[in-house]
Every structure is written in C-alpha cells, then in structure tokens.
Amino acid sequence: MDSDAKGMRRVGPARTRARPDAGGAAASSESAGGDGRGELPAVSMSRLSKPDFQAEEYLREALRGTPERGIRHFRKGLDEARKAASKNLQKNVYRNYESFVFISKEISSMKRDMQLLRELLHSISEVGDELMDGDDAPADAPAAAAAMRRRTMRMSMANQEDMFKDQLARLWRTVRGAQRLVPFAPGRHVVGDLRNVNELSPSTLQTRQQVDIVVLSDMLLLAARRRRGAHAQTVLVADRAFALADVTVADVTDAARSGFLVRIVNRAETFLFGFRGADAKDEFLLLISHARAGVFTGDAPLPLPPVPGLPAGRAAQKPDQADQKPRQRPARAAAAGGAKDEDGARRQQTAELLDALDIHIARREFPAAVALVLRLRDQAGGGSGKAAQRAAEAQTAELARLVLADLRIPCSPRKQAAASVALLRRLGWDKEAKDAFLAARSATIKSRTRQLRLEGNTQLYIRELAIVYFRLIRNTCEWYAELFADPTMVSALIAWVRREMAGYAAIFRRHVFHEAQRFQVVASCLGHTLAEVDILGHAGLDLRFMLDQEFFPDLTGCIRSYEARCRAQLDKVVAADSLAVAIKVSTANYEGAARLLGPQIPLVASVGKLDEALTAFGNELRFIARDSLYSQVAASVLAIIESVLKQFLAVLRSGARTHAQELALLVGTQAVVSWVIPRAASHLDRIFGRPAADIHSLEQRLEAFPASLQDVFCQRQAVAMARATFDFATADFAEARTVDDAAMAPSDAMVQLLRAMGAVARELDRWPLPKRAVLGSIVDCLFVQMIDHRNWEGAGGARRAFSHYGVHRLVLDVHFLLRVCGSLVSKSTNTLANRVCEKALRAYFAAAAAAPGEMRNKSWYDARVLDAMRALGFSFPDFGRGFEHRSQQ
C-alpha cells in the first residue's frame, strides 16, 4: 500500500524476530529450541495491508494449533500494530491538515455553487413554461396569471435573499476576517470580484502587495494574499473595506501604464491598483458601475430630470466615476411645495438648483458646485424658506467635506492645493482649509522622509533628512503666505513649524544622540542641519533658536555620557594600577609643577591615562564647542579629575601597598594638581577661545589636597612603625629596676623605630617630595599617639603606673628620638614631647608611695644619648643627605 503500510511493517513485539514462510505468515524463533510446543505466531503486516484482506481466514491460518500463550502473544502484537498505525495516521493528519481544510472549504463552496446553479436553471425553466402557458392560455384568465406572477415574484425575492446570505457566508469562509469588515446587512450581496490585482504606491508606483478586490452592492473589500503554514499556502485575509458612497473610482489616463491603472480615493486616502490587462480593468469599472446602479437588485435609479444650465446627457458619460449617493429630499420637497402661490416659482427654482448641486457634487465638479452654493446663499438671503436653507447648508457641508478630503491628500501639487483652498475660502471655511492644508503638508513631509533609506551612514541620512524637512517647510511657508493672506493666521503657521521642528528633532535624536556616538558625527549632522536652516533664514524664517532649544538637552546629555564612560574607564585603570613609574614628563612650561616636583615628574599609569582622557575629551569637544555648553564641559572635567583623586585617597587608606607605591601615589596626586589640571585648562582655553576660569580655579582649590594625602600617609606610617617597634600603648614602664649611670641607654625598641624611619627617609630620596615635611609629620604623629588619653589609663580606668626606672627610660627614649631627628624637630614637636614626659612624671610622682627618687638633669640624658650615638654612629639612622644632627655641631 502507501507509506502507512510501510511504516506498519516495522511494528511488532519487541522480542519477536519475524521471518516469512510459505503462507505469508511469520513465526517467532523465541522458543525454537525450547519446550517443543511450537513457534509463537507473529503479526504479518504484508497480509494486513492487502486490499483483499480477509480477517477470519487470516486468523484461522495464523492461530491454527497455537496454545493460549501464543494467542496472547499474537494479541499483544496486534495491539502494538494498531497503536503504531494510529500514530502514523495522526502524523499524516497533522502534516496535511491545512490541505484537508482547504479541500473541504472548496468542496463546500462547490456544493453551494451547484445548488445555486440548479436553482437558477429551475427558475429559467419556470420562466419558459410561464411564457408558453401565457401563449396558450385563454383570454379570460388575466386574474389567475396576475396572481401567479405575484406569487412567483415573492418566491423569487425570498430566493434572492437566501442567495445573498449564501454569498456572504461563502465570502466569510473564503476570506479571513471578512465578517468583521463586511457584516450582514439586508440586500448586501457580492456583485463580482477581481483576483491577483497589484496594489501600488501612489508616489513611487512600487508594488505594495497583491490583493483580490471583491465588489459588493454597497462596499468594496480588499483581501490581501498571505502565506500561512509550513507549505507556504496562500490564504486571503481581509485588509480594508470602503463604502461605495465614500469612494471615488477614477481611470488613470495620464500615467505610463494608463491602460491598466485605476485610482480609488477614500476621503484623505488614495489607493492605486494595477490590473493584468485592459479587460480586467474594464471588468472592474463595469462591476463598480453595476453596483452603484443596482443592476443586480432591480432597484436601479430613475434617470435624473433635466437641470437648467447642465448639458443634456452629461449624467451618462462616466457612470463609474459618479458618486451616486442616495440623498433624502424631504427638505427640498418642502422647499418646492410653497405655502403661497406667489413663492412657488422661487421655490421650484431653489429645488432645481439643489438638484443641480447634487449632480455637481456627485461628479466632483467642485467649482460649479461652489458657484451654485453662492447662488443658493443669495436666494436664501432673499427670503427662501428655512427648509431650503437647511438643505443648502447640508449640501455645503458635504461639498466642503469632499474638498477638504482632496486638500488633505499628501504630495498634492501646488496648483491643486491652491484651487482647493480657494474653493474653501469662497465657502467661508477658512479655518478648516488652513488646518487641512497644514495637515497635508505634514503628511507630505512624513511620506517623503519614509522614502529615505538608512544604510549605515548616519551623516548621509541626516543630510537628506534635513533637505527634505527644511525645504518642504520653506515651500509650505511660501505657499501659506500666498494662500492665506490674513495676518491673523500667521500664528497657526508658526505653531505648525514648531511641531515639525520637534518632529525633526525626534528623528535626529533617535539616530544621532546615543551613547556610542562620536562627537565628530554629531557635529557633522548638526552642520548639515544648520546649513539647511540658514537657507530658511535667507527666506526670512530663522529657526536657529528653535534648534538650540531642541538640541541643548541632548548635547549636554552626550557630554554627561562621555564623562560617565571616562570615569568608569579611569576607575578600572586606578584599580589595576601597580603604582610603578610608567613615564617621566618634563615640567618646562609649567612653573608650579617645576617648583614642586623638579624638572621631570615620574608618573604612574593612572595619571598618564587621566591626562590622555582629558586630552581626548577636549579633542572631541572641539567639534561641538559653544558658549552655552561651557558650564557642562567644566563640570564634567571637574568630575573626572575629582573622581580620580578620590580613588587615590581610597587606595592610600586601604593600606595594601608598599612604601614605594604609596610615595608614587603621593607624587601622582601632586602631578594631577600642578601638571594635569593646568594642561586641561590650557586645552579648554584654546577650544572655547577664552580662559576656562572654572578649571584654572580648580588648581587653587585642590592645592591642599596633596598635603592632605601626605598627612594620611604620615599617620599610617607612624601607626605602623609604632606597632612594629616602639609601641607606647603596650610598653611596660612600671618595671622596678635601679637607674644605673653606666648601663642606662635608649631602649632597643626606640632604636628599631629610628631604623624604620631611616628606611622611609632613604625611600623618600628617590621621589620629588618634601622630605623634611614628611619625616617631621611622622615624628609629630608618633608623639600624638603617645599623648592619647587612652594610652594613660589601665584596666578599670586606673592611671597608668610608672616606676623610677620606667620614667627615666621613657624620658631618655624621647630625648634620644629628638636628638637623632635633629633639624626635623619643630616647636610643635618639642611641645608634644614635653607633654609626654610631663604626663609620665606626674603619673610617677602621684603614684609613689614613699619619697620619690631623684630625677636626673639634662646633661645626664645628653651624655647617655651621646654615648648611644657614638656606639651606633653619628649618621644613624642616616635620614639622608643634607640632614645634620645637633650632636655633630
């Protein structure tokens, strides 16, 4: 059989291996060498798939002599075959589901068509029989014939309504979504349809989509062809629907493809359709004519009466282009039927003018219609009835609506727009004409901009966009000045220009202002825009101030985005910086940096990256530099510099660096203040053409920041040295020992402290830092730690104990520290040292139970210190060249 049978041949028990025998059955080899009770039967798919399959015969052959276990095995195989066949069938159904649905719809449609054809043939045969019966009938049977005709007419009308319903139902089934756009209505039916019609763009004549046009008795339905499903089948989907009374169908006779194009205008929308040939186009126009005339419903309108001033036979020239909208005329009848005999002639004339106006409006002869409207207004002023006035106002509104619809069509030529505006102004619809004209120009700008292609070149796209926008704005202003000379309407034009400028700014902002955009591209796009705006300025319309207002927030946002990217990048650089010297730069042109750091500055990588970032920032800013952006530029530069300095302070406070790295960081901080900031200020001076006062003042405001970092460094170094060597907080000064003049010397802890200070002094020799100030600050921090009140209290708040030996050792260590430091000691340092010694002496004298021991004089301490310095060497701990000890004087 087919693929179903092929798939079923592979089905059977999992443990059964089938082999064909002479009878077409298969036997299992599972028990061939087993208990000798025979082979188990298996399902033969070849037998089951035969067209002449006989179930009873197959069962007798397969189960002959089979035990109960074999029958159960065979039943299990049949069940598995049934499941496999069911799955295979389900897959086939899913695979061909859309084809099944399509074929079923076609079959249903063919059945209804055949039923309709059968009814029509039956009606034709009945008509023939009646004609023959009429010829043979006697002359005395007119009443019976009339009754028969009335009954036949009622039956035909009922059949016609059923036929209309069937047509709509078939349309709803064939076209998806058609019931929503074309609901049921009494008398609505399908007149005909045109298939495979191309919908074209009115401006470019490019094909938009392929549609089927269904012409109904009162509507037009456009059904677009869409592809659905895995096999790319084409289905019809309802796209649009128009009322025949609201559309105008015109044969295009002035195009290159004039023999195949038809234009449909629905209010402000214009649609263009291309047919396969002239026959298809003529068929469509004929269907439209029949639908409007009601040929297939038997309700064709009566011919119009002759109207004075209208050429005879004009109504039959183009029946497919006339908007034959039925109109109610009770008001006209009231106007025609006067209450007085002397007004009858005037009312009759008014009715005739209203009929002529109806005809002109239906044929879209707007100039003649406006002339009739003005004439009707003159007659209304002469004393016509109120009914005639209301009818004239209704017709005027209808006429103005159609003219406004023409005026709203985008891309209309200047002559056509001027004619429509002139007609509306004659009707007194100046405000509506102004709104419609500006709306049409907005639609024109939108249509033209949508034709532009963005192929990756933003500058080229913005240039073309500016040309389209601003030249259409200029043309609109010129047209507006000619069409609307009233000065009171100028404000509407200005408001429209502001709206269009906002629209241009929105498109510009979407394509130009984003985070990854370079300032050079932004400047180029702004240059193209300003070039077109200058053309408007030559025409008397200066819009530069509007552009500045629109783009100022975006430009400042770009600068802030650039600042954020720079800060994020520099934060990563500082975090990954090894704080080793990366480069040395000259300070020849920077007096302040040369005075503080010498002729060359050793810079770490972070400071170099900061200088490069600020230079690149200035190079980018030169493209968009203007005075209005100066404050934001200055704020961004300040934020970048302050962010890096804060990162330096955080790194220094973390304490995870060596002495060399911390000193390099101090030099880098001083370089930022005295070298990087002046360079950035000079660069911005050249960009803006004037001094960047905010950046220059930043150098003065941050002048004390390097000193603050030095204080942090000194405090951390003092704490670290004290804890590693001479820890005053944990030292024991209550030891009871004899003060020996020969053996008394500075403690080993104090010697180690001075050696650590010597290491820092030698490291300072490599960096252009104020060595004397740094070391003196470290000494001051040491004494500040000693004088802290927490170091003078014991457990439970008791005073710290000092013995006679302990107070002598503390005074000797302090004296030794001051003598070795020599010129590093300032008056404040001496004051702090005296306070430490004084507090120790007070604690000793206050706690002495007996008479306190005698304290030594200054010469005794000098002798002990001098002996220690001789033993260690006068250069100990070699605080550096240029530092002389007082002991050597």
Secondary structure, DSSP 8 states (H G I E B T S, - for coil): --HHHHHHTT-S-TT----B-TTS-EE--TTTTTTSS---EE--HHHHTSTT--HHHHHHHHSTT--HHHHHHHHHHHHHHHHHHHHHHHHHHHHTHHHHHHHHHHHHHHHHHHHHHHHHHHHHHHHHHHHHHHHHS-TT-HHHHHHHHHHHHHHHHHHHHHHHHHHHHHHHHHEETHHHHS---TT--EEEEEEEEEEE-TTT--EEEEEEEEEESSEEEEEEEEEETTTTEEEEEEEEEEEGGGEEEEE--SSTTTTTEEEEEETTEEEEEE-SSHHHHHHHHHHHHHHHHTTTTT---------TTS-TTGGGS-TTTS-------HHHHHHHS-SSGGGHHHHHHHHHHHHHHHHHHHTT-HHHHHHHHHHHHHHHHTT--HHHHHHHHHHHHHHHHHHHHHHTSTT--HHHHHHHHHHHHHHT-HHHHHHHHHHHHHHHHHHHHHT---SS-HHHHHHHHHHHHHHHHHHHHHHHHHH---GGGHHHHHHHHHHHHHHHHHHHHHHH-STT--HHHHHHHHHHHHHHHHHHHHTT---HHHHHHHHHHHHHHHHHHHHHHHHHHHHHHHHH----EEEEEE-TT-HHHHHHH-SEEEEEHHHHHHHHHHHHHHHHHTTT--GGGHHHHHHHHHHHHHHHHHHHHHHHHH--S-HHHHHHHHHHHHHIIIIIHHHHHHHHHHHHTS--HHHHHHHHHTTTHHHHHHHHHHHHHHHHHHHHS--TTT----------TTT----HHHHHHHHHHHHHHHHHTTSSS-HHHHHHHHHHHHHHHHT-GGGGB-GGG-B----HHHHHHHHHHHHHHHHHHGGG--HHHHHHHHHHHHHHHHHHHHH-SS-------HHHHHHHHHHHHHHH-TTTT---TT---GGG-
